[in-house]
Amino acid sequence: MNQLTIRTRMLVSFGIILLVMALMGGVAHNRLSAIDRNVGVMKTDALPAFAIARRCLQHGMNSTY
């Protein structure tokens, strides 16, 4: 490594930093995509079910026996 010039060392270091940043960006994109999919599931499946359950409970509390 001592035989490499300062220019070569700096270029290699810069390249390594760029590779690490690209890897971090890829991981972040992957995790954000997973979060987006989970939010979509909640929006289409879970929240309507809660609304239906709330209406059932309200109807049950308002009815007379």
N, CA, C and O atoms as a Tripos MOL2 file, in Angstrom:
@<TRIPOS>MOLECULE
protein
  260   259    65     0     0
PROTEIN
NO_CHARGES

@<TRIPOS>ATOM
      1 N           0.8280   -1.1950    0.0000 N.3       1 MET1
      2 CA          0.0000    0.0000    0.0000 C.3       1 MET1
      3 C           0.8670    1.2520    0.0000 C.2       1 MET1
      4 O           0.4180    2.3050   -0.4520 O.2       1 MET1
      5 N           2.0810    1.1650    0.4890 N.am      2 ASN2
      6 CA          2.9670    2.3270    0.5500 C.3       2 ASN2
      7 C           3.4090    2.7880   -0.8320 C.2       2 ASN2
      8 O           3.8520    3.9260   -0.9870 O.2       2 ASN2
      9 N           3.2980    1.9300   -1.8330 N.am      3 GLN3
     10 CA          3.7560    2.3020   -3.1590 C.3       3 GLN3
     11 C           2.6890    3.0500   -3.9480 C.2       3 GLN3
     12 O           2.9760    3.5600   -5.0310 O.2       3 GLN3
     13 N           1.4610    3.1290   -3.4280 N.am      4 LEU4
     14 CA          0.4110    3.8680   -4.1250 C.3       4 LEU4
     15 C           0.5830    5.3630   -3.8810 C.2       4 LEU4
     16 O           0.9670    5.7920   -2.7930 O.2       4 LEU4
     17 N           0.2920    6.1380   -4.9080 N.am      5 THR5
     18 CA          0.3950    7.5900   -4.7550 C.3       5 THR5
     19 C          -0.7900    8.1100   -3.9350 C.2       5 THR5
     20 O          -1.7830    7.4100   -3.7360 O.2       5 THR5
     21 N          -0.6620    9.3310   -3.4740 N.am      6 ILE6
     22 CA         -1.7380    9.9460   -2.6890 C.3       6 ILE6
     23 C          -2.9990   10.0450   -3.5460 C.2       6 ILE6
     24 O          -4.1100    9.8400   -3.0560 O.2       6 ILE6
     25 N          -2.8200   10.3550   -4.8120 N.am      7 ARG7
     26 CA         -3.9770   10.4660   -5.7110 C.3       7 ARG7
     27 C          -4.7180    9.1390   -5.7940 C.2       7 ARG7
     28 O          -5.9460    9.1180   -5.7200 O.2       7 ARG7
     29 N          -4.0000    8.0380   -5.9470 N.am      8 THR8
     30 CA         -4.6210    6.7220   -6.0390 C.3       8 THR8
     31 C          -5.3190    6.3650   -4.7340 C.2       8 THR8
     32 O          -6.4350    5.8460   -4.7520 O.2       8 THR8
     33 N          -4.6810    6.6350   -3.6140 N.am      9 ARG9
     34 CA         -5.2940    6.3530   -2.3090 C.3       9 ARG9
     35 C          -6.5900    7.1400   -2.1350 C.2       9 ARG9
     36 O          -7.5880    6.6040   -1.6510 O.2       9 ARG9
     37 N          -6.5720    8.4110   -2.5310 N.am     10 MET10
     38 CA         -7.7660    9.2380   -2.3870 C.3      10 MET10
     39 C          -8.8880    8.7380   -3.2960 C.2      10 MET10
     40 O         -10.0470    8.7070   -2.8840 O.2      10 MET10
     41 N          -8.5580    8.3480   -4.5240 N.am     11 LEU11
     42 CA         -9.5720    7.8380   -5.4360 C.3      11 LEU11
     43 C         -10.1660    6.5170   -4.9370 C.2      11 LEU11
     44 O         -11.3760    6.3090   -5.0220 O.2      11 LEU11
     45 N          -9.3330    5.6420   -4.4270 N.am     12 VAL12
     46 CA         -9.8260    4.3720   -3.8760 C.3      12 VAL12
     47 C         -10.7130    4.6420   -2.6700 C.2      12 VAL12
     48 O         -11.7840    4.0490   -2.5470 O.2      12 VAL12
     49 N         -10.2840    5.5250   -1.7830 N.am     13 SER13
     50 CA        -11.0850    5.8610   -0.6050 C.3      13 SER13
     51 C         -12.4280    6.4640   -1.0140 C.2      13 SER13
     52 O         -13.4650    6.1120   -0.4500 O.2      13 SER13
     53 N         -12.4130    7.3600   -1.9800 N.am     14 PHE14
     54 CA        -13.6450    7.9760   -2.4540 C.3      14 PHE14
     55 C         -14.5710    6.9220   -3.0620 C.2      14 PHE14
     56 O         -15.7810    6.9520   -2.8370 O.2      14 PHE14
     57 N         -14.0110    6.0070   -3.8190 N.am     15 GLY15
     58 CA        -14.8100    4.9280   -4.4060 C.3      15 GLY15
     59 C         -15.4450    4.0430   -3.3450 C.2      15 GLY15
     60 O         -16.6010    3.6410   -3.4780 O.2      15 GLY15
     61 N         -14.6970    3.7380   -2.2950 N.am     16 ILE16
     62 CA        -15.2340    2.9240   -1.2040 C.3      16 ILE16
     63 C         -16.3720    3.6610   -0.5060 C.2      16 ILE16
     64 O         -17.4010    3.0680   -0.1800 O.2      16 ILE16
     65 N         -16.1800    4.9580   -0.2810 N.am     17 ILE17
     66 CA        -17.2340    5.7580    0.3570 C.3      17 ILE17
     67 C         -18.4830    5.7700   -0.5110 C.2      17 ILE17
     68 O         -19.5920    5.6450    0.0080 O.2      17 ILE17
     69 N         -18.3270    5.9170   -1.8190 N.am     18 LEU18
     70 CA        -19.4820    5.9030   -2.7200 C.3      18 LEU18
     71 C         -20.1920    4.5500   -2.6880 C.2      18 LEU18
     72 O         -21.4220    4.5040   -2.6990 O.2      18 LEU18
     73 N         -19.4460    3.4630   -2.6490 N.am     19 LEU19
     74 CA        -20.0510    2.1350   -2.5760 C.3      19 LEU19
     75 C         -20.8280    1.9510   -1.2800 C.2      19 LEU19
     76 O         -21.9260    1.3960   -1.2930 O.2      19 LEU19
     77 N         -20.2740    2.4090   -0.1650 N.am     20 VAL20
     78 CA        -20.9640    2.2970    1.1230 C.3      20 VAL20
     79 C         -22.2440    3.1320    1.1110 C.2      20 VAL20
     80 O         -23.2820    2.6910    1.6040 O.2      20 VAL20
     81 N         -22.1650    4.3310    0.5510 N.am     21 MET21
     82 CA        -23.3550    5.1870    0.4700 C.3      21 MET21
     83 C         -24.4270    4.5630   -0.4160 C.2      21 MET21
     84 O         -25.6130    4.6310   -0.0920 O.2      21 MET21
     85 N         -24.0270    3.9610   -1.5230 N.am     22 ALA22
     86 CA        -24.9910    3.2990   -2.4040 C.3      22 ALA22
     87 C         -25.6390    2.1150   -1.6890 C.2      22 ALA22
     88 O         -26.8430    1.8940   -1.8230 O.2      22 ALA22
     89 N         -24.8620    1.3660   -0.9450 N.am     23 LEU23
     90 CA        -25.4020    0.2500   -0.1740 C.3      23 LEU23
     91 C         -26.3930    0.7420    0.8730 C.2      23 LEU23
     92 O         -27.4620    0.1540    1.0380 O.2      23 LEU23
     93 N         -26.0530    1.8020    1.5740 N.am     24 MET24
     94 CA        -26.9670    2.3710    2.5700 C.3      24 MET24
     95 C         -28.2510    2.8630    1.9170 C.2      24 MET24
     96 O         -29.3340    2.6710    2.4690 O.2      24 MET24
     97 N         -28.1510    3.4900    0.7600 N.am     25 GLY25
     98 CA        -29.3290    3.9500    0.0450 C.3      25 GLY25
     99 C         -30.2220    2.7980   -0.3910 C.2      25 GLY25
    100 O         -31.4470    2.8910   -0.3180 O.2      25 GLY25
    101 N         -29.6040    1.7160   -0.8430 N.am     26 GLY26
    102 CA        -30.3740    0.5410   -1.2410 C.3      26 GLY26
    103 C         -31.1160   -0.0870   -0.0720 C.2      26 GLY26
    104 O         -32.2800   -0.4650   -0.1980 O.2      26 GLY26
    105 N         -30.4390   -0.1960    1.0650 N.am     27 VAL27
    106 CA        -31.0790   -0.7530    2.2580 C.3      27 VAL27
    107 C         -32.2170    0.1550    2.7190 C.2      27 VAL27
    108 O         -33.2930   -0.3290    3.0690 O.2      27 VAL27
    109 N         -31.9880    1.4580    2.7210 N.am     28 ALA28
    110 CA        -33.0320    2.4000    3.1380 C.3      28 ALA28
    111 C         -34.2290    2.3230    2.1960 C.2      28 ALA28
    112 O         -35.3710    2.3400    2.6530 O.2      28 ALA28
    113 N         -33.9900    2.2380    0.9060 N.am     29 HIS29
    114 CA        -35.0890    2.1210   -0.0590 C.3      29 HIS29
    115 C         -35.8700    0.8330    0.1660 C.2      29 HIS29
    116 O         -37.1000    0.8330    0.1090 O.2      29 HIS29
    117 N         -35.1670   -0.2550    0.4200 N.am     30 ASN30
    118 CA        -35.8190   -1.5320    0.6740 C.3      30 ASN30
    119 C         -36.7080   -1.4570    1.9090 C.2      30 ASN30
    120 O         -37.8470   -1.9230    1.8750 O.2      30 ASN30
    121 N         -36.2090   -0.8820    2.9920 N.am     31 ARG31
    122 CA        -36.9890   -0.7950    4.2290 C.3      31 ARG31
    123 C         -38.1780    0.1540    4.0720 C.2      31 ARG31
    124 O         -39.2620   -0.1320    4.5790 O.2      31 ARG31
    125 N         -37.9900    1.2740    3.3790 N.am     32 LEU32
    126 CA        -39.1010    2.1930    3.1620 C.3      32 LEU32
    127 C         -40.1770    1.5730    2.2730 C.2      32 LEU32
    128 O         -41.3630    1.8450    2.4600 O.2      32 LEU32
    129 N         -39.7820    0.7540    1.3190 N.am     33 SER33
    130 CA        -40.7560    0.0550    0.4820 C.3      33 SER33
    131 C         -41.5730   -0.9240    1.3210 C.2      33 SER33
    132 O         -42.7810   -1.0530    1.1250 O.2      33 SER33
    133 N         -40.9180   -1.6120    2.2560 N.am     34 ALA34
    134 CA        -41.6330   -2.5340    3.1320 C.3      34 ALA34
    135 C         -42.6240   -1.7810    4.0120 C.2      34 ALA34
    136 O         -43.7440   -2.2470    4.2250 O.2      34 ALA34
    137 N         -42.2230   -0.6320    4.5190 N.am     35 ILE35
    138 CA        -43.1260    0.1820    5.3420 C.3      35 ILE35
    139 C         -44.3110    0.6380    4.5050 C.2      35 ILE35
    140 O         -45.4460    0.6220    4.9830 O.2      35 ILE35
    141 N         -44.0650    1.0440    3.2630 N.am     36 ASP36
    142 CA        -45.1360    1.4980    2.3860 C.3      36 ASP36
    143 C         -46.1380    0.3690    2.1190 C.2      36 ASP36
    144 O         -47.3460    0.6020    2.1080 O.2      36 ASP36
    145 N         -45.6380   -0.8460    1.9050 N.am     37 ARG37
    146 CA        -46.5430   -1.9830    1.7010 C.3      37 ARG37
    147 C         -47.3900   -2.2360    2.9450 C.2      37 ARG37
    148 O         -48.5860   -2.5020    2.8340 O.2      37 ARG37
    149 N         -46.7800   -2.1560    4.1300 N.am     38 ASN38
    150 CA        -47.5210   -2.3850    5.3670 C.3      38 ASN38
    151 C         -48.5770   -1.3090    5.5920 C.2      38 ASN38
    152 O         -49.6720   -1.6100    6.0680 O.2      38 ASN38
    153 N         -48.2690   -0.0780    5.2610 N.am     39 VAL39
    154 CA        -49.2490    0.9990    5.3910 C.3      39 VAL39
    155 C         -50.4140    0.7560    4.4340 C.2      39 VAL39
    156 O         -51.5690    0.9950    4.7900 O.2      39 VAL39
    157 N         -50.1240    0.2910    3.2450 N.am     40 GLY40
    158 CA        -51.1880   -0.0220    2.2950 C.3      40 GLY40
    159 C         -52.1030   -1.1190    2.8150 C.2      40 GLY40
    160 O         -53.3210   -1.0440    2.6460 O.2      40 GLY40
    161 N         -51.5330   -2.1250    3.4390 N.am     41 VAL41
    162 CA        -52.3440   -3.2000    4.0130 C.3      41 VAL41
    163 C         -53.2100   -2.6610    5.1370 C.2      41 VAL41
    164 O         -54.3900   -2.9980    5.2300 O.2      41 VAL41
    165 N         -52.6400   -1.8380    5.9810 N.am     42 MET42
    166 CA        -53.4210   -1.2670    7.0780 C.3      42 MET42
    167 C         -54.5640   -0.4170    6.5550 C.2      42 MET42
    168 O         -55.6740   -0.4650    7.0840 O.2      42 MET42
    169 N         -54.2930    0.3590    5.5190 N.am     43 LYS43
    170 CA        -55.3040    1.2710    4.9860 C.3      43 LYS43
    171 C         -56.4650    0.5010    4.3610 C.2      43 LYS43
    172 O         -57.6210    0.9020    4.5010 O.2      43 LYS43
    173 N         -56.1670   -0.5970    3.6760 N.am     44 THR44
    174 CA        -57.2190   -1.3130    2.9700 C.3      44 THR44
    175 C         -57.8790   -2.3970    3.8040 C.2      44 THR44
    176 O         -59.0420   -2.7220    3.5650 O.2      44 THR44
    177 N         -57.1720   -2.9700    4.7820 N.am     45 ASP45
    178 CA        -57.7190   -4.0930    5.5420 C.3      45 ASP45
    179 C         -58.0620   -3.7360    6.9790 C.2      45 ASP45
    180 O         -59.1920   -3.9540    7.4160 O.2      45 ASP45
    181 N         -57.1180   -3.1970    7.7080 N.am     46 ALA46
    182 CA        -57.2970   -3.0210    9.1470 C.3      46 ALA46
    183 C         -58.2410   -1.8740    9.4820 C.2      46 ALA46
    184 O         -59.1420   -2.0520   10.3020 O.2      46 ALA46
    185 N         -58.0690   -0.7240    8.8870 N.am     47 LEU47
    186 CA        -58.8820    0.4340    9.2560 C.3      47 LEU47
    187 C         -60.3640    0.2630    8.9220 C.2      47 LEU47
    188 O         -61.2030    0.6400    9.7400 O.2      47 LEU47
    189 N         -60.7260   -0.2870    7.7580 N.am     48 PRO48
    190 CA        -62.1530   -0.5240    7.5290 C.3      48 PRO48
    191 C         -62.7470   -1.4990    8.5420 C.2      48 PRO48
    192 O         -63.9010   -1.3470    8.9430 O.2      48 PRO48
    193 N         -61.9750   -2.4930    8.9570 N.am     49 ALA49
    194 CA        -62.4710   -3.4420    9.9580 C.3      49 ALA49
    195 C         -62.7340   -2.7390   11.2840 C.2      49 ALA49
    196 O         -63.7160   -3.0470   11.9600 O.2      49 ALA49
    197 N         -61.8840   -1.8130   11.6610 N.am     50 PHE50
    198 CA        -62.1040   -1.0510   12.8980 C.3      50 PHE50
    199 C         -63.3630   -0.1940   12.7890 C.2      50 PHE50
    200 O         -64.1160   -0.0660   13.7550 O.2      50 PHE50
    201 N         -63.5900    0.3870   11.6220 N.am     51 ALA51
    202 CA        -64.7890    1.2120   11.4320 C.3      51 ALA51
    203 C         -66.0490    0.3590   11.5390 C.2      51 ALA51
    204 O         -67.0340    0.7870   12.1420 O.2      51 ALA51
    205 N         -66.0310   -0.8270   10.9690 N.am     52 ILE52
    206 CA        -67.1810   -1.7240   11.0520 C.3      52 ILE52
    207 C         -67.4160   -2.1500   12.4950 C.2      52 ILE52
    208 O         -68.5590   -2.1690   12.9530 O.2      52 ILE52
    209 N         -66.3600   -2.4880   13.2100 N.am     53 ALA53
    210 CA        -66.4900   -2.8830   14.6160 C.3      53 ALA53
    211 C         -67.0390   -1.7320   15.4520 C.2      53 ALA53
    212 O         -67.8670   -1.9500   16.3370 O.2      53 ALA53
    213 N         -66.5920   -0.5270   15.1840 N.am     54 ARG54
    214 CA        -67.0820    0.6400   15.9340 C.3      54 ARG54
    215 C         -68.5710    0.8420   15.6910 C.2      54 ARG54
    216 O         -69.3210    1.1210   16.6260 O.2      54 ARG54
    217 N         -69.0060    0.7030   14.4350 N.am     55 ARG55
    218 CA        -70.4340    0.8540   14.1390 C.3      55 ARG55
    219 C         -71.2550   -0.2330   14.8190 C.2      55 ARG55
    220 O         -72.3530    0.0290   15.3110 O.2      55 ARG55
    221 N         -70.7260   -1.4540   14.8470 N.am     56 CYS56
    222 CA        -71.4440   -2.5450   15.5240 C.3      56 CYS56
    223 C         -71.5770   -2.2530   17.0050 C.2      56 CYS56
    224 O         -72.6430   -2.4620   17.5840 O.2      56 CYS56
    225 N         -70.5090   -1.7740   17.6270 N.am     57 LEU57
    226 CA        -70.5640   -1.4470   19.0500 C.3      57 LEU57
    227 C         -71.5230   -0.3010   19.3120 C.2      57 LEU57
    228 O         -72.2820   -0.3440   20.2800 O.2      57 LEU57
    229 N         -71.5060    0.7140   18.4780 N.am     58 GLN58
    230 CA        -72.4250    1.8330   18.6630 C.3      58 GLN58
    231 C         -73.8700    1.3890   18.4940 C.2      58 GLN58
    232 O         -74.7440    1.8160   19.2490 O.2      58 GLN58
    233 N         -74.1210    0.5520   17.5290 N.am     59 HIS59
    234 CA        -75.4710    0.0570   17.3070 C.3      59 HIS59
    235 C         -75.9230   -0.7870   18.4960 C.2      59 HIS59
    236 O         -77.0720   -0.6910   18.9270 O.2      59 HIS59
    237 N         -75.0260   -1.6100   19.0240 N.am     60 GLY60
    238 CA        -75.3580   -2.4550   20.1690 C.3      60 GLY60
    239 C         -75.6360   -1.6330   21.4210 C.2      60 GLY60
    240 O         -76.5050   -1.9940   22.2150 O.2      60 GLY60
    241 N         -74.9200   -0.5440   21.6080 N.am     61 MET61
    242 CA        -75.1140    0.2950   22.7960 C.3      61 MET61
    243 C         -76.3850    1.1210   22.6870 C.2      61 MET61
    244 O         -76.9880    1.4550   23.7070 O.2      61 MET61
    245 N         -76.8080    1.4590   21.4640 N.am     62 ASN62
    246 CA        -77.9850    2.2970   21.2660 C.3      62 ASN62
    247 C         -79.2740    1.4970   21.2390 C.2      62 ASN62
    248 O         -80.3520    2.0650   21.4170 O.2      62 ASN62
    249 N         -79.1870    0.1870   21.0200 N.am     63 SER63
    250 CA        -80.4220   -0.5970   20.9340 C.3      63 SER63
    251 C         -80.9710   -0.8810   22.3300 C.2      63 SER63
    252 O         -80.2200   -1.0180   23.2960 O.2      63 SER63
    253 N         -82.2820   -0.9650   22.4100 N.am     64 THR64
    254 CA        -82.9360   -1.2480   23.6850 C.3      64 THR64
    255 C         -83.3500   -2.6990   23.7240 C.2      64 THR64
    256 O         -83.6820   -3.2970   22.7000 O.2      64 THR64
    257 N         -83.3250   -3.2480   24.8970 N.am     65 TYR65
    258 CA        -83.6940   -4.6640   25.0670 C.3      65 TYR65
    259 C         -85.0520   -4.7950   25.6330 C.2      65 TYR65
    260 O         -85.5280   -5.9110   25.8430 O.2      65 TYR65
@<TRIPOS>BOND
     1     1     2 1
     2     2     3 1
     3     3     4 2
     4     3     5 am
     5     5     6 1
     6     6     7 1
     7     7     8 2
     8     7     9 am
     9     9    10 1
    10    10    11 1
    11    11    12 2
    12    11    13 am
    13    13    14 1
    14    14    15 1
    15    15    16 2
    16    15    17 am
    17    17    18 1
    18    18    19 1
    19    19    20 2
    20    19    21 am
    21    21    22 1
    22    22    23 1
    23    23    24 2
    24    23    25 am
    25    25    26 1
    26    26    27 1
    27    27    28 2
    28    27    29 am
    29    29    30 1
    30    30    31 1
    31    31    32 2
    32    31    33 am
    33    33    34 1
    34    34    35 1
    35    35    36 2
    36    35    37 am
    37    37    38 1
    38    38    39 1
    39    39    40 2
    40    39    41 am
    41    41    42 1
    42    42    43 1
    43    43    44 2
    44    43    45 am
    45    45    46 1
    46    46    47 1
    47    47    48 2
    48    47    49 am
    49    49    50 1
    50    50    51 1
    51    51    52 2
    52    51    53 am
    53    53    54 1
    54    54    55 1
    55    55    56 2
    56    55    57 am
    57    57    58 1
    58    58    59 1
    59    59    60 2
    60    59    61 am
    61    61    62 1
    62    62    63 1
    63    63    64 2
    64    63    65 am
    65    65    66 1
    66    66    67 1
    67    67    68 2
    68    67    69 am
    69    69    70 1
    70    70    71 1
    71    71    72 2
    72    71    73 am
    73    73    74 1
    74    74    75 1
    75    75    76 2
    76    75    77 am
    77    77    78 1
    78    78    79 1
    79    79    80 2
    80    79    81 am
    81    81    82 1
    82    82    83 1
    83    83    84 2
    84    83    85 am
    85    85    86 1
    86    86    87 1
    87    87    88 2
    88    87    89 am
    89    89    90 1
    90    90    91 1
    91    91    92 2
    92    91    93 am
    93    93    94 1
    94    94    95 1
    95    95    96 2
    96    95    97 am
    97    97    98 1
    98    98    99 1
    99    99   100 2
   100    99   101 am
   101   101   102 1
   102   102   103 1
   103   103   104 2
   104   103   105 am
   105   105   106 1
   106   106   107 1
   107   107   108 2
   108   107   109 am
   109   109   110 1
   110   110   111 1
   111   111   112 2
   112   111   113 am
   113   113   114 1
   114   114   115 1
   115   115   116 2
   116   115   117 am
   117   117   118 1
   118   118   119 1
   119   119   120 2
   120   119   121 am
   121   121   122 1
   122   122   123 1
   123   123   124 2
   124   123   125 am
   125   125   126 1
   126   126   127 1
   127   127   128 2
   128   127   129 am
   129   129   130 1
   130   130   131 1
   131   131   132 2
   132   131   133 am
   133   133   134 1
   134   134   135 1
   135   135   136 2
   136   135   137 am
   137   137   138 1
   138   138   139 1
   139   139   140 2
   140   139   141 am
   141   141   142 1
   142   142   143 1
   143   143   144 2
   144   143   145 am
   145   145   146 1
   146   146   147 1
   147   147   148 2
   148   147   149 am
   149   149   150 1
   150   150   151 1
   151   151   152 2
   152   151   153 am
   153   153   154 1
   154   154   155 1
   155   155   156 2
   156   155   157 am
   157   157   158 1
   158   158   159 1
   159   159   160 2
   160   159   161 am
   161   161   162 1
   162   162   163 1
   163   163   164 2
   164   163   165 am
   165   165   166 1
   166   166   167 1
   167   167   168 2
   168   167   169 am
   169   169   170 1
   170   170   171 1
   171   171   172 2
   172   171   173 am
   173   173   174 1
   174   174   175 1
   175   175   176 2
   176   175   177 am
   177   177   178 1
   178   178   179 1
   179   179   180 2
   180   179   181 am
   181   181   182 1
   182   182   183 1
   183   183   184 2
   184   183   185 am
   185   185   186 1
   186   186   187 1
   187   187   188 2
   188   187   189 am
   189   189   190 1
   190   190   191 1
   191   191   192 2
   192   191   193 am
   193   193   194 1
   194   194   195 1
   195   195   196 2
   196   195   197 am
   197   197   198 1
   198   198   199 1
   199   199   200 2
   200   199   201 am
   201   201   202 1
   202   202   203 1
   203   203   204 2
   204   203   205 am
   205   205   206 1
   206   206   207 1
   207   207   208 2
   208   207   209 am
   209   209   210 1
   210   210   211 1
   211   211   212 2
   212   211   213 am
   213   213   214 1
   214   214   215 1
   215   215   216 2
   216   215   217 am
   217   217   218 1
   218   218   219 1
   219   219   220 2
   220   219   221 am
   221   221   222 1
   222   222   223 1
   223   223   224 2
   224   223   225 am
   225   225   226 1
   226   226   227 1
   227   227   228 2
   228   227   229 am
   229   229   230 1
   230   230   231 1
   231   231   232 2
   232   231   233 am
   233   233   234 1
   234   234   235 1
   235   235   236 2
   236   235   237 am
   237   237   238 1
   238   238   239 1
   239   239   240 2
   240   239   241 am
   241   241   242 1
   242   242   243 1
   243   243   244 2
   244   243   245 am
   245   245   246 1
   246   246   247 1
   247   247   248 2
   248   247   249 am
   249   249   250 1
   250   250   251 1
   251   251   252 2
   252   251   253 am
   253   253   254 1
   254   254   255 1
   255   255   256 2
   256   255   257 am
   257   257   258 1
   258   258   259 1
   259   259   260 2
@<TRIPOS>SUBSTRUCTURE
     1 MET1         2 RESIDUE 1 A MET
     2 ASN2         6 RESIDUE 1 A ASN
     3 GLN3        10 RESIDUE 1 A GLN
     4 LEU4        14 RESIDUE 1 A LEU
     5 THR5        18 RESIDUE 1 A THR
     6 ILE6        22 RESIDUE 1 A ILE
     7 ARG7        26 RESIDUE 1 A ARG
     8 THR8        30 RESIDUE 1 A THR
     9 ARG9        34 RESIDUE 1 A ARG
    10 MET10       38 RESIDUE 1 A MET
    11 LEU11       42 RESIDUE 1 A LEU
    12 VAL12       46 RESIDUE 1 A VAL
    13 SER13       50 RESIDUE 1 A SER
    14 PHE14       54 RESIDUE 1 A PHE
    15 GLY15       58 RESIDUE 1 A GLY
    16 ILE16       62 RESIDUE 1 A ILE
    17 ILE17       66 RESIDUE 1 A ILE
    18 LEU18       70 RESIDUE 1 A LEU
    19 LEU19       74 RESIDUE 1 A LEU
    20 VAL20       78 RESIDUE 1 A VAL
    21 MET21       82 RESIDUE 1 A MET
    22 ALA22       86 RESIDUE 1 A ALA
    23 LEU23       90 RESIDUE 1 A LEU
    24 MET24       94 RESIDUE 1 A MET
    25 GLY25       98 RESIDUE 1 A GLY
    26 GLY26      102 RESIDUE 1 A GLY
    27 VAL27      106 RESIDUE 1 A VAL
    28 ALA28      110 RESIDUE 1 A ALA
    29 HIS29      114 RESIDUE 1 A HIS
    30 ASN30      118 RESIDUE 1 A ASN
    31 ARG31      122 RESIDUE 1 A ARG
    32 LEU32      126 RESIDUE 1 A LEU
    33 SER33      130 RESIDUE 1 A SER
    34 ALA34      134 RESIDUE 1 A ALA
    35 ILE35      138 RESIDUE 1 A ILE
    36 ASP36      142 RESIDUE 1 A ASP
    37 ARG37      146 RESIDUE 1 A ARG
    38 ASN38      150 RESIDUE 1 A ASN
    39 VAL39      154 RESIDUE 1 A VAL
    40 GLY40      158 RESIDUE 1 A GLY
    41 VAL41      162 RESIDUE 1 A VAL
    42 MET42      166 RESIDUE 1 A MET
    43 LYS43      170 RESIDUE 1 A LYS
    44 THR44      174 RESIDUE 1 A THR
    45 ASP45      178 RESIDUE 1 A ASP
    46 ALA46      182 RESIDUE 1 A ALA
    47 LEU47      186 RESIDUE 1 A LEU
    48 PRO48      190 RESIDUE 1 A PRO
    49 ALA49      194 RESIDUE 1 A ALA
    50 PHE50      198 RESIDUE 1 A PHE
    51 ALA51      202 RESIDUE 1 A ALA
    52 ILE52      206 RESIDUE 1 A ILE
    53 ALA53      210 RESIDUE 1 A ALA
    54 ARG54      214 RESIDUE 1 A ARG
    55 ARG55      218 RESIDUE 1 A ARG
    56 CYS56      222 RESIDUE 1 A CYS
    57 LEU57      226 RESIDUE 1 A LEU
    58 GLN58      230 RESIDUE 1 A GLN
    59 HIS59      234 RESIDUE 1 A HIS
    60 GLY60      238 RESIDUE 1 A GLY
    61 MET61      242 RESIDUE 1 A MET
    62 ASN62      246 RESIDUE 1 A ASN
    63 SER63      250 RESIDUE 1 A SER
    64 THR64      254 RESIDUE 1 A THR
    65 TYR65      258 RESIDUE 1 A TYR
